[in-house]
């Protein structure tokens, strides 16, 4: 993979990791439409994952500090356990349980679906989820969200291991259906993403570190996914505040249709 290919894939990842259009699905389709083969080397996922993880850490630095600080203080302080940071941390931890269970159990199966046909069908399904999601509800802070809300969001995140099912789209839509406010839903969704992303990085670190890595393309991909990912977060939060989450659905249906037509003509 050369520098240009790496940068393009980094841009694709940065846009699609946070916009509800499925990064895994778009990476798979990018390789298909550009003729780069059906598979991607493992370091590609690590590089793009690192860039987008850093983007969330920077964008949600206040929430990250609130949750981490609240959790640590709450371990020994009953007063801290009554505060917002402790509650936010517990919601993220509860949401992570079904994600881990589903991801570890089914990821080897779902990864076999990363070819053009199943990805296209999954993108169409994601579009339907976005189109039917409500604008949001009254739950504007961690105190209003229940652990059931968090568990269901975690299930949605676990199922998003299927290429073409948007992680952000599935989790945000689930939280909107559960009555989360359009500003609260993405906050919890991306804090959940940090835990899942860090876990994936740990699982894949050994395999990647044992390889001879192309550092130029790797760094270009990481930087591109970070910069574009941060900008995508700005866009998504603005879209949700305006109650226009479904605006991404027609795009997903168009991409799916284009790919299916090309497959039919091949």
Secondary structure, DSSP 8 states (H G I E B T S, - for coil): --HHHHHHHHHHHHHHHHTTT-HHHHHHHHHHHTTS-S---HHHHHHHHHHHHHHHHHHTHHHHHHHHHHHHHHTT-TTGGGSHHHHHHHHHHHHHHHHHHHHHHHHHHHGGG-SHHHHHHHHHHHHHHHHH--S--SB-SGGG--HHHHHHHHHHHHHTTSTTS-HHHHHHHHHHHTTB-TTHHHHHHHHHHHHHHHHHHHHHHHHHHTS---HHHHHHHHHHHHHHHHHHHHHHHHHHHTT-GGGGHHHHHHHHHHHHHHHHH-
